[in-house]
């Protein structure tokens, strides 16, 4: 595994920690509502769903970091492919910028593993 691939994967993991914080902690705050285009009422109504989503992102972050730092290239590649797929689904169904902030960094990390 190259240093570039490892670094890119750890960046993807760090992004997912950020997503976890946004969804699990900041969802109902003014900043969280602004980022996700939510009203106060809408954010409160979906708070539990966002928390669940945030926990998944935290899990992905932890697994990506573990797989990359322990040299499990096959697991890292599978997780990056999963992140890309979920980014495409999120962009198609929720917010197009998910493609930029989730799928693209994972695709770049995956490309670095495959070259």
C-alpha positions as CSV (number, residue, x, y, z in Angstrom):
1,X,0.0,0.0,0.0
2,X,1.4,3.3,-1.0
3,X,1.7,6.3,1.4
4,X,-0.6,8.2,-0.9
5,X,-3.3,5.5,-0.8
6,X,-3.0,5.3,3.0
7,X,-3.1,9.1,3.4
8,X,-6.1,9.4,1.1
9,X,-7.9,6.6,3.0
10,X,-7.3,8.3,6.3
11,X,-8.7,11.5,4.9
12,X,-11.8,9.6,3.9
13,X,-12.0,8.2,7.4
14,X,-11.6,11.7,8.9
15,X,-14.4,13.0,6.6
16,X,-16.7,10.3,8.0
17,X,-15.8,11.3,11.5
18,X,-16.9,14.8,10.6
19,X,-20.1,13.5,9.0
20,X,-20.8,11.5,12.2
21,X,-20.4,14.7,14.3
22,X,-22.7,16.7,12.0
23,X,-25.4,14.0,12.0
24,X,-25.1,12.7,15.6
25,X,-24.3,15.9,17.5
26,X,-25.0,19.0,15.4
27,X,-28.1,17.9,13.4
28,X,-30.5,20.2,15.3
29,X,-28.1,23.1,15.8
30,X,-28.3,26.2,13.5
31,X,-25.1,25.1,11.7
32,X,-26.3,21.5,11.2
33,X,-29.7,22.7,10.0
34,X,-28.0,25.1,7.5
35,X,-25.7,22.4,6.1
36,X,-28.5,19.9,5.6
37,X,-31.2,22.4,4.6
38,X,-33.5,21.6,7.6
39,X,-36.0,23.6,9.5
40,X,-35.8,23.4,13.2
41,X,-39.0,21.3,13.2
42,X,-37.7,19.0,10.4
43,X,-34.4,18.5,12.1
44,X,-36.1,17.6,15.4
45,X,-38.4,15.2,13.6
46,X,-35.5,13.4,12.0
47,X,-33.0,13.7,14.8
48,X,-33.1,9.9,15.7
49,X,-32.6,9.0,12.0
50,X,-29.7,11.3,11.7
51,X,-28.1,9.9,14.8
52,X,-28.4,6.4,13.4
53,X,-26.9,7.6,10.1
54,X,-24.1,9.3,12.1
55,X,-23.2,6.1,13.9
56,X,-22.9,4.3,10.6
57,X,-20.5,7.0,9.4
58,X,-18.5,6.6,12.6
59,X,-18.4,2.9,12.0
60,X,-17.2,3.3,8.5
61,X,-14.5,5.8,9.7
62,X,-13.2,3.4,12.3
63,X,-13.2,0.4,10.0
64,X,-11.5,2.3,7.2
65,X,-8.8,3.5,9.5
66,X,-8.3,0.1,11.1
67,X,-8.2,-1.7,7.7
68,X,-5.8,0.9,6.2
69,X,-3.4,1.1,9.2
70,X,-3.2,-2.7,9.6
71,X,-2.5,-3.3,5.9
72,X,-5.8,-5.0,5.0
73,X,-5.9,-3.8,1.4
74,X,-8.8,-6.0,0.4
75,X,-11.0,-4.8,3.3
76,X,-9.9,-1.2,2.6
77,X,-10.8,-1.5,-1.1
78,X,-14.2,-3.0,-0.2
79,X,-15.0,-0.3,2.3
80,X,-14.0,2.4,-0.2
81,X,-16.2,0.9,-2.8
82,X,-19.0,0.9,-0.3
83,X,-18.4,4.6,0.5
84,X,-18.5,5.4,-3.2
85,X,-21.8,3.5,-3.7
86,X,-23.4,5.2,-0.7
87,X,-22.2,8.5,-1.9
88,X,-23.8,8.0,-5.3
89,X,-27.1,6.9,-3.7
90,X,-26.9,9.9,-1.3
91,X,-26.3,12.3,-4.2
92,X,-29.2,10.8,-6.2
93,X,-31.7,10.8,-3.3
94,X,-30.7,13.4,-0.8
95,X,-28.2,16.1,-1.8
96,X,-26.0,16.2,-4.9
97,X,-23.0,17.6,-3.1
98,X,-22.7,14.2,-1.3
99,X,-21.0,13.1,-4.5
100,X,-18.3,15.7,-4.1
101,X,-17.7,15.3,-0.3
102,X,-18.2,11.5,0.1
103,X,-17.9,9.6,-3.2
104,X,-15.1,11.6,-4.9
105,X,-12.6,11.4,-2.0
106,X,-13.3,7.7,-1.7
107,X,-12.9,7.2,-5.5
108,X,-9.6,9.0,-5.4
109,X,-8.4,6.8,-2.5
110,X,-9.5,3.7,-4.3
111,X,-7.8,4.7,-7.5
112,X,-4.6,5.1,-5.5
113,X,-4.9,1.6,-4.2
114,X,-5.5,0.2,-7.6
115,X,-2.5,1.8,-9.4
